Amino acid sequence: MDDPKPAPRRLVLKAKEVIPLDGPSRPGDGTAISVDLMHRQNRLAEERAPGAVPADPPGPELAAAIPGEAPIFKQKDVTPLDPPSSAGDEGAISVSGILRQNRIAAASAEPELIAMPVPRKSRRHREFVLIIAAAVASVGGLMLVFRHDREMVALGLFGIVFLTLILAWIMYGVMDRY
């Protein structure tokens, strides 16, 4: 009638498979990341820049960095799709125009400011004072009637303090602003 309780599942982590992408580089083979290799790369990039005068000719160690292959940094063939624009061209990128468009888009996406009515002044303080005044007057009247009995006067003073604290807690702690 009852289905048998299924066996508890035990979760285990799979062993991590490490796939080596490149063999380890050995010092001096030219493929290890080093400061000298970075300087050589920067020197070659400066030489390939249009109108640049090479500072130092490349050394033979860069050409022979990887035996059996072409030099590390060969010139890439890039075909520009759009010709460069002139300064007065209307299709030229204008930073001030882009900024202006961004400001217009931000202004249109901002929420509309709606003037909210001035919140109504709370009547809670006035009503608290009126209720406390009524409670103190009634307990004070009882204290005047029983003024010859010290226990009744002490009980009246305790009643005034207790009523004030309880009413303050109810009106300012429990109730919402109205």
N, C-alpha and C positions, 0 to 999 in steps of 0.2 A: 504494500500500500504506500509506504513512504519510499521515496526515491533514495537509493543508496547515496551516502555522503561521498562527494568526489574526493579524490586524493588531493592532499595539499600540494600546491605548486611551489617548487623551489626555484627562485630566480638566481641565476649566476651570471657573472660577466664573462663575455667572450674574450679569448686571448687576443691581444692586439697584434695585428699583422703589420710588420714593418717592410715596406717595399723600398729598397734602395734606389734612388733616382740616378745618382751619379756616384762613381767610385770616390773613395777618399782622395783628397788632393795631397800631394806630397810637397814638402818645401822645395822650392826651386823649379817646379814644373810649369809655373806661369798661370796656373788656374786657382791657386790659393788666394784668398782675399788678403791683400796687403796694401800698405801705404804706397809702395813703389808702383804696384799695378794701377792704383787709382791715379797717381801722378802721370803715368804713361797714358792712361785713358784720357785724362784732361788735356795733355799735350796733343794727342791725336785729334781731339775734338776742336781745339783751337786751330790746328792746321787746316781742317776741313771747312772752317767757317769762311764764307765768301769775303774776299778782300783782306783776309788776315795774313800776316807775315809770320811764318813759323819761327818760334824762338830758338829751338834746338832741333836739329834733324833727328828723326826717330832712330834709335839704336838698333843694331841687328838682333838684340835679345828679344825685342817685341815681335819681330817677324818670325823668329824661331821659338816663340813661346809654346805653341802646340805643334809638334812635328807632324808632318803629313797633311796639315790643313792650311787653309788660307789665313791671312792675318786675322786677329781677333775682331778688329773693328773695321770692317769694310764699309764702303759707302753704300747706303741703301738707295734704291731707285724709287723716288717719290714723284708722282705726277700730280701737280696741283689741279684741283677741280675748278676752282674759281680764280680768276686773275686777281692780283692785289688791287684794292680800290684806292683811288686818289683821295686827297684831303677834301675836296669839294663835292665828291660823289654822294648822291642821296642814299646809296646802298652801303655807305661806309658805316662802320660801327661807331656810334657816338655815346660816350659814357654819360654825358649830361642828358641825352635823349632817353637812354635806358633808365636812368635814375628818375626822370620825370614820369615815364610810364609806370615804374614801380610805385611811385607815390600816388599816382591816380588810381592804380589797382588797389593799393592799400586803403585809400580813402573810400573807395566804393565797397570794399569788403568789411569795413567797420560797422558795428551795429549802430542803428539810428538812436540818437539820444532822445529820450522821452522824459519830459518834465513830470516828475512825480509830485503828487499833492503834498503839502506840508503835513507831517504827521500830527494827528490830533493830540492835544495835551492830555496827559494821563490824569484821570480822576482818582487814581489809587491813593495818592498822598492825602488828598482832602478827605476821602472816605475813611482812611486809616485814623486820621486825627479825630474825626467825628465819632467813630465807633469807640476809640479809646476814651474820649471825653465822656461818652455815655456810660461806659463801663466803670470808669473812675468815679463818676457822679453817683451811680447806683451803689457801688461798694462803699464809697464815702458816706452816703446816707445811712447805710446799715451800720457803719462804724460809729456814726453820731448817735444812732439809736442805742447801740450797745457800748457806749464809750466808757462805762464804769467797769466793764469786764476786760481785763488786759489780754486774755487769750483771744477774744473776739477781735480786738484791735490788731493784734499781731496776725491773726488769720486774714483780716481785711487787707493789711499791707502785703502779705504774701499773695493774696488773690489779685491785687492790682499788678504786681510784678509778673505773676504767672500769666494773667490775661494779656498783658502787653507783649510778653515774649511769644506766646502762642499765636496771637493775632499778627505780629510782625512776621513770624515764620510762614504763616499761611498766606498772607497778602503779598510778600516779596519773594518767598522761596518757592511756594507751591503754585500760586496763580500766575498766569501770563499777564503781560501788560495789556490793559484794556482802556 
